[in-house]
Amino acid sequence: MAKLVSKTYGEALYEVAMESGVDRAVSLMEEIRCLEGILKENPQFDELMKHPGVPKQDKLKVVEDTFKGRVSDELAGLLEVVVSKERYKELPAIFAYFTERVKEECGIGVAYVTTAVELDQKQKEAVEAKLLETSGYKKMEMYYEVDASIIGGMIIRINDRVVDSSVRTKLNGLTKQLLQIQLG
């Protein structure tokens, strides 16, 4: 249900932004990134908006007083609708969906790369270049993580696609094959 809510609201925001063009959608994505930072710095606001004892009208008044004139009309409108429909807790997922859609529109891929050891800058650039070459994206946002348990190789995740060339996975595959030979 939460995924449906985030997709519905995120898609609506995306369509409203795209009516004014890609540049407007990118601008709104940056505005959302700033708003997320502000909300993260003020957890009391989040608690207030999620508190079941605070009446909806009071929450709407707080949103209007806090954001009207300080954020774009599209974003202020989204916040008001989300609060009025009691979907405030879905806001991070809505923002994530919107951001993902805008990045896709702009040809920006997001890659999560896990390696057993830290890569140097030259290796990171080579991985990014290879991903740009094979993925069809114009630009990549790269996130690197070190996990010694994969022993060697790397795991790359872009959206719902995963390429796992880790030594750990290869060893697990060999173990399964050997067990099947012994049992068969």
N, C-alpha and C positions, 0 to 999 in steps of 0.2 A: 504493500500500500504506500509506504513512504517513497519508494522509487517512482511510482505513478504520480504522486503529488509533486515531487521535485521535477519530473519531466514536464508535467502540465504547466506549472508556473514558470519553469525555466524556459520552456519553448515559447510561451506567451511573451515573456520579456525579450527573448531573442527576436521574435517576429516584430515586435514594436520597435526595437532598436534597428533592425535591418530595413525598416521602412525609410529610415533616414540614411541608410548606406552602411558599408562596412566600417568606415572611419568612426561613425557614431557608435557602433557596436563595440569597437576596440576601446573607445573613450569610456563607454559605460563599464566595460570589463575592468579598466583601471580604477574607475570610481568605486566599483564593488570591492576591489582588492584593498583600497584605502578604508572603506567602511568596515570590512572584515577585521582589519587591524585595530580600528577604533573599538569595535565591539569586543575584541579579545582583550584589550586593555581595560575594559570596563565591565567586568563580570557581573556587577550589581545590576546593570541594565538588563542583561540576559536573564538573571534570576527574576527580576520584576516582570519581564514580559512572559516568562514561563509560569509564574506563580498562579495557581488556580484560584486563589482567594481575591485576586485583583480583578475587578469588573472589566469587561471588554471595552466599554466606553472610556474608562480611565486609561487603559493601554493605548487606545486610539488617540486620545488627547496627548499622551506622552510622546507618541510617535510624531504627531503633527507638530507639537511644540519643539521637539528635538531636531527633526529633520527638514521640515518645510522651509524652503528657501536656502537650505544648506547643501542639499543634494539635488540631483536632477529630478525633474517631474516624473520621469519613468520610474526611477528608483523609489521616490517618495510614494508614488501610487502603488508600486509593488508591496512596499512595507505596510501600507494601509490595508490592502486587500488580504495580505497574509495574516495580519493581526485580526482583522474582522472575521476571517474564516477559521480563526484559531489554529493556524498552521505555522506559527512563528518558529517552533522547534525544528521545522523542516528548512529553515532559511539557509543554513550552510549547504545542504544538498541542492537546493534551488540555485544558489550561486555557483556551485561546482558544475552543475549541468549547463548553465548559461555559459560559463567560462570555457567549458569543453567544446560547446557548439561554436563559439566565436573562434577558438583556436583552430578547429577543423576548417572553418570557412576561410581562415587566413593561411592555411597550409602549415600550421605549426603543430608538430608532433611532440608528445611528451614521452620520454623514455626513462625507465628505471633500470639501471644496470647494477647487478650484484657481482662482485668479484671476491676472490679469496684474499687478495692483497690489494693495497692501495695502488691505483694507476697513476702514473706521472702525467703531466700535461700533454705530452706528445701522444701518449697512448689514448688519452681521453679524446683528443682531437681526431685520432685515427678511427676510433669507435664512432664518433659523431659523423664523420665524413662517410663511413660505410653505411650507417643508418640512413643518412640523407640520400645516398646513392640507391639504396635498395627499397626504401619505403615510399618514395614519391612525395615526401614532405619538402617544403621549401626551407624550413628552419626547424631545429630541434631544441626542446628544453630538456636538458640532461640532469638526471639525479643519480648520484653514485652512492653505493653502499658497500661496505666491506663485511663479508661473512666468511670467516675462516673454515666453517664447517662444510663449505662446498668443495674444499681441498684445492681445486684449480678450475680453470675455464671461467665461464661467465653465464649469467642468466640475464636475459633482456626481456623487459615487458613493455609493450606499447599497446595501450588500450586493453583489449581482451586477448591479444596475441602474446604468447610467451615462447621464447627460444631458450631452451635449457641445454647448454653444452658443458655443464659442470661435471667435474670428475666424479663427484658424489652420485649424480644421477646415472652416469655410465657404469659405475661400480654396482649400484643397485640393480641395474638392468642385467649385468653379467651374473650377479648372484641369483636372480630369478631364473635365468637361463640354465645355470648349473643345477639349481634345485629341480627344474623340470626334467633335465637329463637324468639325474639320479633317481627321480620318482618314476620316470617313464621307462 
